[in-house]
């Protein structure tokens, strides 16, 4: 027996898949989106700054 659905599938049994799912779901939540975006921007800035050189 199977189930067909439309939408995005996340493999949360995989470490990267779990992280991707949590990020994407948090960005869809009004109560989390702004804080998560700010965190990701800060993280990206910090990582990019580490590679300058």
mmCIF entry with sequence, helices, sheets and N, C-alpha, C, O atoms, coordinates in Angstrom:
data_MODEL
# 
_entry.id   MODEL 
# 
_entity.id                         1 
_entity.type                       polymer 
_entity.pdbx_number_of_molecules   1 
# 
_entity_poly.entity_id                      1 
_entity_poly.type                           'polypeptide(L)' 
_entity_poly.nstd_linkage                   no 
_entity_poly.nstd_monomer                   no 
_entity_poly.pdbx_seq_one_letter_code       
;(UNK)(UNK)(UNK)(UNK)(UNK)(UNK)(UNK)(UNK)(UNK)(UNK)(UNK)(UNK)(UNK)(UNK)(UNK)(UNK)
(UNK)(UNK)(UNK)(UNK)(UNK)(UNK)(UNK)(UNK)(UNK)(UNK)(UNK)(UNK)(UNK)(UNK)(UNK)(UNK)
(UNK)(UNK)(UNK)(UNK)(UNK)(UNK)(UNK)(UNK)(UNK)(UNK)(UNK)(UNK)(UNK)(UNK)(UNK)(UNK)
(UNK)(UNK)(UNK)(UNK)(UNK)
;
_entity_poly.pdbx_seq_one_letter_code_can   XXXXXXXXXXXXXXXXXXXXXXXXXXXXXXXXXXXXXXXXXXXXXXXXXXXXX 
_entity_poly.pdbx_strand_id                 A 
# 
loop_
_entity_poly_seq.entity_id 
_entity_poly_seq.num 
_entity_poly_seq.mon_id 
_entity_poly_seq.hetero 
1 1  UNK n 
1 2  UNK n 
1 3  UNK n 
1 4  UNK n 
1 5  UNK n 
1 6  UNK n 
1 7  UNK n 
1 8  UNK n 
1 9  UNK n 
1 10 UNK n 
1 11 UNK n 
1 12 UNK n 
1 13 UNK n 
1 14 UNK n 
1 15 UNK n 
1 16 UNK n 
1 17 UNK n 
1 18 UNK n 
1 19 UNK n 
1 20 UNK n 
1 21 UNK n 
1 22 UNK n 
1 23 UNK n 
1 24 UNK n 
1 25 UNK n 
1 26 UNK n 
1 27 UNK n 
1 28 UNK n 
1 29 UNK n 
1 30 UNK n 
1 31 UNK n 
1 32 UNK n 
1 33 UNK n 
1 34 UNK n 
1 35 UNK n 
1 36 UNK n 
1 37 UNK n 
1 38 UNK n 
1 39 UNK n 
1 40 UNK n 
1 41 UNK n 
1 42 UNK n 
1 43 UNK n 
1 44 UNK n 
1 45 UNK n 
1 46 UNK n 
1 47 UNK n 
1 48 UNK n 
1 49 UNK n 
1 50 UNK n 
1 51 UNK n 
1 52 UNK n 
1 53 UNK n 
# 
_struct_asym.id          A 
_struct_asym.entity_id   1 
# 
loop_
_struct_conf.conf_type_id 
_struct_conf.id 
_struct_conf.pdbx_PDB_helix_id 
_struct_conf.beg_label_comp_id 
_struct_conf.beg_label_asym_id 
_struct_conf.beg_label_seq_id 
_struct_conf.pdbx_beg_PDB_ins_code 
_struct_conf.end_label_comp_id 
_struct_conf.end_label_asym_id 
_struct_conf.end_label_seq_id 
_struct_conf.pdbx_end_PDB_ins_code 
_struct_conf.beg_auth_comp_id 
_struct_conf.beg_auth_asym_id 
_struct_conf.beg_auth_seq_id 
_struct_conf.end_auth_comp_id 
_struct_conf.end_auth_asym_id 
_struct_conf.end_auth_seq_id 
_struct_conf.pdbx_PDB_helix_class 
_struct_conf.details 
_struct_conf.pdbx_PDB_helix_length 
HELX_P HELX_P1 AA1 UNK A 15 ? UNK A 28 ? UNK A 15 UNK A 28 1 ? 14 
HELX_P HELX_P2 AA2 UNK A 33 ? UNK A 50 ? UNK A 33 UNK A 50 1 ? 18 
# 
_struct_conf_type.id          HELX_P 
_struct_conf_type.criteria    ? 
_struct_conf_type.reference   ? 
# 
loop_
_atom_site.group_PDB 
_atom_site.id 
_atom_site.type_symbol 
_atom_site.label_atom_id 
_atom_site.label_alt_id 
_atom_site.label_comp_id 
_atom_site.label_asym_id 
_atom_site.label_entity_id 
_atom_site.label_seq_id 
_atom_site.pdbx_PDB_ins_code 
_atom_site.Cartn_x 
_atom_site.Cartn_y 
_atom_site.Cartn_z 
_atom_site.occupancy 
_atom_site.B_iso_or_equiv 
_atom_site.pdbx_formal_charge 
_atom_site.auth_seq_id 
_atom_site.auth_comp_id 
_atom_site.auth_asym_id 
_atom_site.auth_atom_id 
_atom_site.pdbx_PDB_model_num 
ATOM 1   N N  . UNK A 1 1  ? 0.845  -1.163 0.000  1.00 0.00 ? 1  UNK A N  1 
ATOM 2   C CA . UNK A 1 1  ? 0.000  0.000  0.000  1.00 0.00 ? 1  UNK A CA 1 
ATOM 3   C C  . UNK A 1 1  ? 0.899  1.237  0.000  1.00 0.00 ? 1  UNK A C  1 
ATOM 4   O O  . UNK A 1 1  ? 1.944  1.252  0.651  1.00 0.00 ? 1  UNK A O  1 
ATOM 5   N N  . UNK A 1 2  ? 0.494  2.255  -0.721 1.00 0.00 ? 2  UNK A N  1 
ATOM 6   C CA . UNK A 1 2  ? 1.276  3.473  -0.789 1.00 0.00 ? 2  UNK A CA 1 
ATOM 7   C C  . UNK A 1 2  ? 0.378  4.693  -0.700 1.00 0.00 ? 2  UNK A C  1 
ATOM 8   O O  . UNK A 1 2  ? -0.848 4.588  -0.717 1.00 0.00 ? 2  UNK A O  1 
ATOM 9   N N  . UNK A 1 3  ? 1.000  5.825  -0.606 1.00 0.00 ? 3  UNK A N  1 
ATOM 10  C CA . UNK A 1 3  ? 0.278  7.083  -0.518 1.00 0.00 ? 3  UNK A CA 1 
ATOM 11  C C  . UNK A 1 3  ? 0.919  8.060  -1.481 1.00 0.00 ? 3  UNK A C  1 
ATOM 12  O O  . UNK A 1 3  ? 2.130  8.274  -1.443 1.00 0.00 ? 3  UNK A O  1 
ATOM 13  N N  . UNK A 1 4  ? 0.113  8.651  -2.342 1.00 0.00 ? 4  UNK A N  1 
ATOM 14  C CA . UNK A 1 4  ? 0.610  9.690  -3.233 1.00 0.00 ? 4  UNK A CA 1 
ATOM 15  C C  . UNK A 1 4  ? 0.253  11.043 -2.633 1.00 0.00 ? 4  UNK A C  1 
ATOM 16  O O  . UNK A 1 4  ? -0.846 11.231 -2.110 1.00 0.00 ? 4  UNK A O  1 
ATOM 17  N N  . UNK A 1 5  ? 1.185  11.980 -2.713 1.00 0.00 ? 5  UNK A N  1 
ATOM 18  C CA . UNK A 1 5  ? 0.912  13.320 -2.225 1.00 0.00 ? 5  UNK A CA 1 
ATOM 19  C C  . UNK A 1 5  ? 1.690  14.315 -3.061 1.00 0.00 ? 5  UNK A C  1 
ATOM 20  O O  . UNK A 1 5  ? 2.689  13.974 -3.693 1.00 0.00 ? 5  UNK A O  1 
ATOM 21  N N  . UNK A 1 6  ? 1.219  15.539 -3.054 1.00 0.00 ? 6  UNK A N  1 
ATOM 22  C CA . UNK A 1 6  ? 1.943  16.617 -3.715 1.00 0.00 ? 6  UNK A CA 1 
ATOM 23  C C  . UNK A 1 6  ? 2.620  17.443 -2.637 1.00 0.00 ? 6  UNK A C  1 
ATOM 24  O O  . UNK A 1 6  ? 2.021  17.741 -1.603 1.00 0.00 ? 6  UNK A O  1 
ATOM 25  N N  . UNK A 1 7  ? 3.841  17.803 -2.875 1.00 0.00 ? 7  UNK A N  1 
ATOM 26  C CA . UNK A 1 7  ? 4.572  18.600 -1.904 1.00 0.00 ? 7  UNK A CA 1 
ATOM 27  C C  . UNK A 1 7  ? 6.012  18.157 -1.832 1.00 0.00 ? 7  UNK A C  1 
ATOM 28  O O  . UNK A 1 7  ? 6.456  17.296 -2.592 1.00 0.00 ? 7  UNK A O  1 
ATOM 29  N N  . UNK A 1 8  ? 6.716  18.740 -0.932 1.00 0.00 ? 8  UNK A N  1 
ATOM 30  C CA . UNK A 1 8  ? 8.133  18.454 -0.764 1.00 0.00 ? 8  UNK A CA 1 
ATOM 31  C C  . UNK A 1 8  ? 8.315  17.358 0.273  1.00 0.00 ? 8  UNK A C  1 
ATOM 32  O O  . UNK A 1 8  ? 7.639  17.340 1.302  1.00 0.00 ? 8  UNK A O  1 
ATOM 33  N N  . UNK A 1 9  ? 9.228  16.455 -0.006 1.00 0.00 ? 9  UNK A N  1 
ATOM 34  C CA . UNK A 1 9  ? 9.521  15.349 0.901  1.00 0.00 ? 9  UNK A CA 1 
ATOM 35  C C  . UNK A 1 9  ? 10.835 15.639 1.621  1.00 0.00 ? 9  UNK A C  1 
ATOM 36  O O  . UNK A 1 9  ? 11.800 16.090 1.004  1.00 0.00 ? 9  UNK A O  1 
ATOM 37  N N  . UNK A 1 10 ? 10.869 15.386 2.897  1.00 0.00 ? 10 UNK A N  1 
ATOM 38  C CA . UNK A 1 10 ? 12.071 15.572 3.698  1.00 0.00 ? 10 UNK A CA 1 
ATOM 39  C C  . UNK A 1 10 ? 12.478 14.233 4.295  1.00 0.00 ? 10 UNK A C  1 
ATOM 40  O O  . UNK A 1 10 ? 11.642 13.517 4.848  1.00 0.00 ? 10 UNK A O  1 
ATOM 41  N N  . UNK A 1 11 ? 13.740 13.898 4.188  1.00 0.00 ? 11 UNK A N  1 
ATOM 42  C CA . UNK A 1 11 ? 14.252 12.670 4.799  1.00 0.00 ? 11 UNK A CA 1 
ATOM 43  C C  . UNK A 1 11 ? 14.820 13.038 6.164  1.00 0.00 ? 11 UNK A C  1 
ATOM 44  O O  . UNK A 1 11 ? 16.016 13.299 6.294  1.00 0.00 ? 11 UNK A O  1 
ATOM 45  N N  . UNK A 1 12 ? 13.964 13.057 7.176  1.00 0.00 ? 12 UNK A N  1 
ATOM 46  C CA . UNK A 1 12 ? 14.408 13.473 8.505  1.00 0.00 ? 12 UNK A CA 1 
ATOM 47  C C  . UNK A 1 12 ? 15.181 12.383 9.234  1.00 0.00 ? 12 UNK A C  1 
ATOM 48  O O  . UNK A 1 12 ? 15.648 12.595 10.353 1.00 0.00 ? 12 UNK A O  1 
ATOM 49  N N  . UNK A 1 13 ? 15.318 11.226 8.610  1.00 0.00 ? 13 UNK A N  1 
ATOM 50  C CA . UNK A 1 13 ? 16.182 10.184 9.155  1.00 0.00 ? 13 UNK A CA 1 
ATOM 51  C C  . UNK A 1 13 ? 17.638 10.431 8.802  1.00 0.00 ? 13 UNK A C  1 
ATOM 52  O O  . UNK A 1 13 ? 18.539 9.787  9.340  1.00 0.00 ? 13 UNK A O  1 
ATOM 53  N N  . UNK A 1 14 ? 17.859 11.374 7.890  1.00 0.00 ? 14 UNK A N  1 
ATOM 54  C CA . UNK A 1 14 ? 19.196 11.784 7.461  1.00 0.00 ? 14 UNK A CA 1 
ATOM 55  C C  . UNK A 1 14 ? 19.524 13.098 8.172  1.00 0.00 ? 14 UNK A C  1 
ATOM 56  O O  . UNK A 1 14 ? 18.658 13.966 8.280  1.00 0.00 ? 14 UNK A O  1 
ATOM 57  N N  . UNK A 1 15 ? 20.734 13.258 8.648  1.00 0.00 ? 15 UNK A N  1 
ATOM 58  C CA . UNK A 1 15 ? 21.092 14.454 9.425  1.00 0.00 ? 15 UNK A CA 1 
ATOM 59  C C  . UNK A 1 15 ? 20.867 15.737 8.638  1.00 0.00 ? 15 UNK A C  1 
ATOM 60  O O  . UNK A 1 15 ? 20.256 16.677 9.148  1.00 0.00 ? 15 UNK A O  1 
ATOM 61  N N  . UNK A 1 16 ? 21.356 15.786 7.395  1.00 0.00 ? 16 UNK A N  1 
ATOM 62  C CA . UNK A 1 16 ? 21.179 16.992 6.587  1.00 0.00 ? 16 UNK A CA 1 
ATOM 63  C C  . UNK A 1 16 ? 19.707 17.212 6.254  1.00 0.00 ? 16 UNK A C  1 
ATOM 64  O O  . UNK A 1 16 ? 19.229 18.346 6.293  1.00 0.00 ? 16 UNK A O  1 
ATOM 65  N N  . UNK A 1 17 ? 18.992 16.155 5.930  1.00 0.00 ? 17 UNK A N  1 
ATOM 66  C CA . UNK A 1 17 ? 17.566 16.275 5.630  1.00 0.00 ? 17 UNK A CA 1 
ATOM 67  C C  . UNK A 1 17 ? 16.781 16.828 6.806  1.00 0.00 ? 17 UNK A C  1 
ATOM 68  O O  . UNK A 1 17 ? 15.860 17.624 6.622  1.00 0.00 ? 17 UNK A O  1 
ATOM 69  N N  . UNK A 1 18 ? 17.140 16.414 8.007  1.00 0.00 ? 18 UNK A N  1 
ATOM 70  C CA . UNK A 1 18 ? 16.483 16.916 9.218  1.00 0.00 ? 18 UNK A CA 1 
ATOM 71  C C  . UNK A 1 18 ? 16.718 18.420 9.369  1.00 0.00 ? 18 UNK A C  1 
ATOM 72  O O  . UNK A 1 18 ? 15.787 19.178 9.640  1.00 0.00 ? 18 UNK A O  1 
ATOM 73  N N  . UNK A 1 19 ? 17.967 18.840 9.190  1.00 0.00 ? 19 UNK A N  1 
ATOM 74  C CA . UNK A 1 19 ? 18.301 20.263 9.319  1.00 0.00 ? 19 UNK A CA 1 
ATOM 75  C C  . UNK A 1 19 ? 17.568 21.081 8.264  1.00 0.00 ? 19 UNK A C  1 
ATOM 76  O O  . UNK A 1 19 ? 17.025 22.143 8.566  1.00 0.00 ? 19 UNK A O  1 
ATOM 77  N N  . UNK A 1 20 ? 17.552 20.590 7.028  1.00 0.00 ? 20 UNK A N  1 
ATOM 78  C CA . UNK A 1 20 ? 16.849 21.296 5.955  1.00 0.00 ? 20 UNK A CA 1 
ATOM 79  C C  . UNK A 1 20 ? 15.367 21.444 6.275  1.00 0.00 ? 20 UNK A C  1 
ATOM 80  O O  . UNK A 1 20 ? 14.794 22.516 6.083  1.00 0.00 ? 20 UNK A O  1 
ATOM 81  N N  . UNK A 1 21 ? 14.749 20.382 6.759  1.00 0.00 ? 21 UNK A N  1 
ATOM 82  C CA . UNK A 1 21 ? 13.327 20.426 7.096  1.00 0.00 ? 21 UNK A CA 1 
ATOM 83  C C  . UNK A 1 21 ? 13.059 21.442 8.200  1.00 0.00 ? 21 UNK A C  1 
ATOM 84  O O  . UNK A 1 21 ? 12.114 22.225 8.103  1.00 0.00 ? 21 UNK A O  1 
ATOM 85  N N  . UNK A 1 22 ? 13.874 21.437 9.242  1.00 0.00 ? 22 UNK A N  1 
ATOM 86  C CA . UNK A 1 22 ? 13.657 22.358 10.356 1.00 0.00 ? 22 UNK A CA 1 
ATOM 87  C C  . UNK A 1 22 ? 13.808 23.811 9.907  1.00 0.00 ? 22 UNK A C  1 
ATOM 88  O O  . UNK A 1 22 ? 13.026 24.672 10.311 1.00 0.00 ? 22 UNK A O  1 
ATOM 89  N N  . UNK A 1 23 ? 14.811 24.082 9.073  1.00 0.00 ? 23 UNK A N  1 
ATOM 90  C CA . UNK A 1 23 ? 15.004 25.450 8.581  1.00 0.00 ? 23 UNK A CA 1 
ATOM 91  C C  . UNK A 1 23 ? 13.811 25.876 7.731  1.00 0.00 ? 23 UNK A C  1 
ATOM 92  O O  . UNK A 1 23 ? 13.250 26.952 7.938  1.00 0.00 ? 23 UNK A O  1 
ATOM 93  N N  . UNK A 1 24 ? 13.427 25.034 6.780  1.00 0.00 ? 24 UNK A N  1 
ATOM 94  C CA . UNK A 1 24 ? 12.332 25.402 5.884  1.00 0.00 ? 24 UNK A CA 1 
ATOM 95  C C  . UNK A 1 24 ? 11.009 25.558 6.624  1.00 0.00 ? 24 UNK A C  1 
ATOM 96  O O  . UNK A 1 24 ? 10.259 26.495 6.351  1.00 0.00 ? 24 UNK A O  1 
ATOM 97  N N  . UNK A 1 25 ? 10.713 24.662 7.549  1.00 0.00 ? 25 UNK A N  1 
ATOM 98  C CA . UNK A 1 25 ? 9.472  24.783 8.313  1.00 0.00 ? 25 UNK A CA 1 
ATOM 99  C C  . UNK A 1 25 ? 9.496  26.024 9.197  1.00 0.00 ? 25 UNK A C  1 
ATOM 100 O O  . UNK A 1 25 ? 8.480  26.707 9.326  1.00 0.00 ? 25 UNK A O  1 
ATOM 101 N N  . UNK A 1 26 ? 10.633 26.322 9.805  1.00 0.00 ? 26 UNK A N  1 
ATOM 102 C CA . UNK A 1 26 ? 10.700 27.497 10.675 1.00 0.00 ? 26 UNK A CA 1 
ATOM 103 C C  . UNK A 1 26 ? 10.531 28.783 9.874  1.00 0.00 ? 26 UNK A C  1 
ATOM 104 O O  . UNK A 1 26 ? 9.978  29.757 10.385 1.00 0.00 ? 26 UNK A O  1 
ATOM 105 N N  . UNK A 1 27 ? 10.998 28.801 8.625  1.00 0.00 ? 27 UNK A N  1 
ATOM 106 C CA . UNK A 1 27 ? 10.837 29.988 7.787  1.00 0.00 ? 27 UNK A CA 1 
ATOM 107 C C  . UNK A 1 27 ? 9.398  30.172 7.313  1.00 0.00 ? 27 UNK A C  1 
ATOM 108 O O  . UNK A 1 27 ? 9.035  31.255 6.854  1.00 0.00 ? 27 UNK A O  1 
ATOM 109 N N  . UNK A 1 28 ? 8.584  29.142 7.416  1.00 0.00 ? 28 UNK A N  1 
ATOM 110 C CA . UNK A 1 28 ? 7.168  29.243 7.043  1.00 0.00 ? 28 UNK A CA 1 
ATOM 111 C C  . UNK A 1 28 ? 6.294  29.673 8.219  1.00 0.00 ? 28 UNK A C  1 
ATOM 112 O O  . UNK A 1 28 ? 5.113  29.974 8.044  1.00 0.00 ? 28 UNK A O  1 
ATOM 113 N N  . UNK A 1 29 ? 6.877  29.701 9.417  1.00 0.00 ? 29 UNK A N  1 
ATOM 114 C CA . UNK A 1 29 ? 6.119  30.091 10.610 1.00 0.00 ? 29 UNK A CA 1 
ATOM 115 C C  . UNK A 1 29 ? 6.285  31.583 10.874 1.00 0.00 ? 29 UNK A C  1 
ATOM 116 O O  . UNK A 1 29 ? 7.406  32.081 10.976 1.00 0.00 ? 29 UNK A O  1 
ATOM 117 N N  . UNK A 1 30 ? 5.178  32.283 10.981 1.00 0.00 ? 30 UNK A N  1 
ATOM 118 C CA . UNK A 1 30 ? 5.216  33.729 11.214 1.00 0.00 ? 30 UNK A CA 1 
ATOM 119 C C  . UNK A 1 30 ? 5.929  34.083 12.510 1.00 0.00 ? 30 UNK A C  1 
ATOM 120 O O  . UNK A 1 30 ? 6.601  35.111 12.590 1.00 0.00 ? 30 UNK A O  1 
ATOM 121 N N  . UNK A 1 31 ? 5.787  33.235 13.528 1.00 0.00 ? 31 UNK A N  1 
ATOM 122 C CA . UNK A 1 31 ? 6.381  33.539 14.830 1.00 0.00 ? 31 UNK A CA 1 
ATOM 123 C C  . UNK A 1 31 ? 7.881  33.264 14.881 1.00 0.00 ? 31 UNK A C  1 
ATOM 124 O O  . UNK A 1 31 ? 8.541  33.669 15.838 1.00 0.00 ? 31 UNK A O  1 
ATOM 125 N N  . UNK A 1 32 ? 8.432  32.592 13.885 1.00 0.00 ? 32 UNK A N  1 
ATOM 126 C CA . UNK A 1 32 ? 9.856  32.254 13.887 1.00 0.00 ? 32 UNK A CA 1 
ATOM 127 C C  . UNK A 1 32 ? 10.637 32.854 12.721 1.00 0.00 ? 32 UNK A C  1 
ATOM 128 O O  . UNK A 1 32 ? 11.852 33.030 12.810 1.00 0.00 ? 32 UNK A O  1 
ATOM 129 N N  . UNK A 1 33 ? 9.948  33.165 11.642 1.00 0.00 ? 33 UNK A N  1 
ATOM 130 C CA . UNK A 1 33 ? 10.621 33.542 10.397 1.00 0.00 ? 33 UNK A CA 1 
ATOM 131 C C  . UNK A 1 33 ? 11.664 34.647 10.575 1.00 0.00 ? 33 UNK A C  1 
ATOM 132 O O  . UNK A 1 33 ? 12.811 34.481 10.160 1.00 0.00 ? 33 UNK A O  1 
ATOM 133 N N  . UNK A 1 34 ? 11.286 35.762 11.179 1.00 0.00 ? 34 UNK A N  1 
ATOM 134 C CA . UNK A 1 34 ? 12.213 36.889 11.307 1.00 0.00 ? 34 UNK A CA 1 
ATOM 135 C C  . UNK A 1 34 ? 13.456 36.524 12.114 1.00 0.00 ? 34 UNK A C  1 
ATOM 136 O O  . UNK A 1 34 ? 14.571 36.860 11.717 1.00 0.00 ? 34 UNK A O  1 
ATOM 137 N N  . UNK A 1 35 ? 13.275 35.847 13.230 1.00 0.00 ? 35 UNK A N  1 
ATOM 138 C CA . UNK A 1 35 ? 14.415 35.467 14.068 1.00 0.00 ? 35 UNK A CA 1 
ATOM 139 C C  . UNK A 1 35 ? 15.318 34.458 13.364 1.00 0.00 ? 35 UNK A C  1 
ATOM 140 O O  . UNK A 1 35 ? 16.542 34.549 13.457 1.00 0.00 ? 35 UNK A O  1 
ATOM 141 N N  . UNK A 1 36 ? 14.726 33.509 12.669 1.00 0.00 ? 36 UNK A N  1 
ATOM 142 C CA . UNK A 1 36 ? 15.523 32.505 11.953 1.00 0.00 ? 36 UNK A CA 1 
ATOM 143 C C  . UNK A 1 36 ? 16.280 33.161 10.805 1.00 0.00 ? 36 UNK A C  1 
ATOM 144 O O  . UNK A 1 36 ? 17.450 32.849 10.580 1.00 0.00 ? 36 UNK A O  1 
ATOM 145 N N  . UNK A 1 37 ? 15.627 34.068 10.074 1.00 0.00 ? 37 UNK A N  1 
ATOM 146 C CA . UNK A 1 37 ? 16.308 34.776 8.982  1.00 0.00 ? 37 UNK A CA 1 
ATOM 147 C C  . UNK A 1 37 ? 17.494 35.580 9.520  1.00 0.00 ? 37 UNK A C  1 
ATOM 148 O O  . UNK A 1 37 ? 18.573 35.577 8.927  1.00 0.00 ? 37 UNK A O  1 
ATOM 149 N N  . UNK A 1 38 ? 17.290 36.256 10.631 1.00 0.00 ? 38 UNK A N  1 
ATOM 150 C CA . UNK A 1 38 ? 18.367 37.042 11.234 1.00 0.00 ? 38 UNK A CA 1 
ATOM 151 C C  . UNK A 1 38 ? 19.523 36.128 11.634 1.00 0.00 ? 38 UNK A C  1 
ATOM 152 O O  . UNK A 1 38 ? 20.687 36.443 11.390 1.00 0.00 ? 38 UNK A O  1 
ATOM 153 N N  . UNK A 1 39 ? 19.194 35.004 12.243 1.00 0.00 ? 39 UNK A N  1 
ATOM 154 C CA . UNK A 1 39 ? 20.220 34.043 12.643 1.00 0.00 ? 39 UNK A CA 1 
ATOM 155 C C  . UNK A 1 39 ? 20.990 33.528 11.430 1.00 0.00 ? 39 UNK A C  1 
ATOM 156 O O  . UNK A 1 39 ? 22.219 33.476 11.453 1.00 0.00 ? 39 UNK A O  1 
ATOM 157 N N  . UNK A 1 40 ? 20.279 33.150 10.377 1.00 0.00 ? 40 UNK A N  1 
ATOM 158 C CA . UNK A 1 40 ? 20.941 32.615 9.184  1.00 0.00 ? 40 UNK A CA 1 
ATOM 159 C C  . UNK A 1 40 ? 21.815 33.667 8.510  1.00 0.00 ? 40 UNK A C  1 
ATOM 160 O O  . UNK A 1 40 ? 22.907 33.356 8.035  1.00 0.00 ? 40 UNK A O  1 
ATOM 161 N N  . UNK A 1 41 ? 21.341 34.906 8.467  1.00 0.00 ? 41 UNK A N  1 
ATOM 162 C CA . UNK A 1 41 ? 22.147 35.981 7.884  1.00 0.00 ? 41 UNK A CA 1 
ATOM 163 C C  . UNK A 1 41 ? 23.415 36.218 8.698  1.00 0.00 ? 41 UNK A C  1 
ATOM 164 O O  . UNK A 1 41 ? 24.493 36.393 8.132  1.00 0.00 ? 41 UNK A O  1 
ATOM 165 N N  . UNK A 1 42 ? 23.290 36.225 10.016 1.00 0.00 ? 42 UNK A N  1 
ATOM 166 C CA . UNK A 1 42 ? 24.455 36.400 10.887 1.00 0.00 ? 42 UNK A CA 1 
ATOM 167 C C  . UNK A 1 42 ? 25.425 35.238 10.727 1.00 0.00 ? 42 UNK A C  1 
ATOM 168 O O  . UNK A 1 42 ? 26.637 35.435 10.637 1.00 0.00 ? 42 UNK A O  1 
ATOM 169 N N  . UNK A 1 43 ? 24.886 34.039 10.693 1.00 0.00 ? 43 UNK A N  1 
ATOM 170 C CA . UNK A 1 43 ? 25.717 32.851 10.515 1.00 0.00 ? 43 UNK A CA 1 
ATOM 171 C C  . UNK A 1 43 ? 26.456 32.907 9.186  1.00 0.00 ? 43 UNK A C  1 
ATOM 172 O O  . UNK A 1 43 ? 27.658 32.648 9.129  1.00 0.00 ? 43 UNK A O  1 
ATOM 173 N N  . UNK A 1 44 ? 25.739 33.246 8.116  1.00 0.00 ? 44 UNK A N  1 
ATOM 174 C CA . UNK A 1 44 ? 26.358 33.340 6.788  1.00 0.00 ? 44 UNK A CA 1 
ATOM 175 C C  . UNK A 1 44 ? 27.454 34.408 6.788  1.00 0.00 ? 44 UNK A C  1 
ATOM 176 O O  . UNK A 1 44 ? 28.536 34.189 6.244  1.00 0.00 ? 44 UNK A O  1 
ATOM 177 N N  . UNK A 1 45 ? 27.176 35.554 7.395  1.00 0.00 ? 45 UNK A N  1 
ATOM 178 C CA . UNK A 1 45 ? 28.165 36.630 7.464  1.00 0.00 ? 45 UNK A CA 1 
ATOM 179 C C  . UNK A 1 45 ? 29.408 36.164 8.216  1.00 0.00 ? 45 UNK A C  1 
ATOM 180 O O  . UNK A 1 45 ? 30.529 36.424 7.781  1.00 0.00 ? 45 UNK A O  1 
ATOM 181 N N  . UNK A 1 46 ? 29.217 35.483 9.333  1.00 0.00 ? 46 UNK A N  1 
ATOM 182 C CA . UNK A 1 46 ? 30.343 34.987 10.127 1.00 0.00 ? 46 UNK A CA 1 
ATOM 183 C C  . UNK A 1 46 ? 31.157 33.960 9.352  1.00 0.00 ? 46 UNK A C  1 
ATOM 184 O O  . UNK A 1 46 ? 32.388 33.989 9.383  1.00 0.00 ? 46 UNK A O  1 
ATOM 185 N N  . UNK A 1 47 ? 30.479 33.057 8.659  1.00 0.00 ? 47 UNK A N  1 
ATOM 186 C CA . UNK A 1 47 ? 31.174 32.026 7.883  1.00 0.00 ? 47 UNK A CA 1 
ATOM 187 C C  . UNK A 1 47 ? 31.917 32.654 6.718  1.00 0.00 ? 47 UNK A C  1 
ATOM 188 O O  . UNK A 1 47 ? 33.073 32.314 6.468  1.00 0.00 ? 47 UNK A O  1 
ATOM 189 N N  . UNK A 1 48 ? 31.272 33.563 6.001  1.00 0.00 ? 48 UNK A N  1 
ATOM 190 C CA . UNK A 1 48 ? 31.905 34.221 4.856  1.00 0.00 ? 48 UNK A CA 1 
ATOM 191 C C  . UNK A 1 48 ? 33.109 35.040 5.317  1.00 0.00 ? 48 UNK A C  1 
ATOM 192 O O  . UNK A 1 48 ? 34.126 35.099 4.626  1.00 0.00 ? 48 UNK A O  1 
ATOM 193 N N  . UNK A 1 49 ? 32.991 35.670 6.486  1.00 0.00 ? 49 UNK A N  1 
ATOM 194 C CA . UNK A 1 49 ? 34.089 36.457 7.025  1.00 0.00 ? 49 UNK A CA 1 
ATOM 195 C C  . UNK A 1 49 ? 35.289 35.607 7.387  1.00 0.00 ? 49 UNK A C  1 
ATOM 196 O O  . UNK A 1 49 ? 36.427 36.067 7.292  1.00 0.00 ? 49 UNK A O  1 
ATOM 197 N N  . UNK A 1 50 ? 35.050 34.379 7.799  1.00 0.00 ? 50 UNK A N  1 
ATOM 198 C CA . UNK A 1 50 ? 36.134 33.469 8.163  1.00 0.00 ? 50 UNK A CA 1 
ATOM 199 C C  . UNK A 1 50 ? 36.941 33.043 6.948  1.00 0.00 ? 50 UNK A C  1 
ATOM 200 O O  . UNK A 1 50 ? 38.110 32.680 7.077  1.00 0.00 ? 50 UNK A O  1 
ATOM 201 N N  . UNK A 1 51 ? 36.329 33.082 5.770  1.00 0.00 ? 51 UNK A N  1 
ATOM 202 C CA . UNK A 1 51 ? 37.002 32.602 4.564  1.00 0.00 ? 51 UNK A CA 1 
ATOM 203 C C  . UNK A 1 51 ? 37.679 33.716 3.781  1.00 0.00 ? 51 UNK A C  1 
ATOM 204 O O  . UNK A 1 51 ? 38.319 33.454 2.763  1.00 0.00 ? 51 UNK A O  1 
ATOM 205 N N  . UNK A 1 52 ? 37.548 34.951 4.241  1.00 0.00 ? 52 UNK A N  1 
ATOM 206 C CA . UNK A 1 52 ? 38.234 36.055 3.566  1.00 0.00 ? 52 UNK A CA 1 
ATOM 207 C C  . UNK A 1 52 ? 39.700 36.024 3.963  1.00 0.00 ? 52 UNK A C  1 
ATOM 208 O O  . UNK A 1 52 ? 40.077 35.713 5.093  1.00 0.00 ? 52 UNK A O  1 
ATOM 209 N N  . UNK A 1 53 ? 40.499 36.366 2.967  1.00 0.00 ? 53 UNK A N  1 
ATOM 210 C CA . UNK A 1 53 ? 41.743 36.391 3.416  1.00 0.00 ? 53 UNK A CA 1 
ATOM 211 C C  . UNK A 1 53 ? 43.023 36.608 3.098  1.00 0.00 ? 53 UNK A C  1 
ATOM 212 O O  . UNK A 1 53 ? 43.900 36.493 3.954  1.00 0.00 ? 53 UNK A O  1 
# 
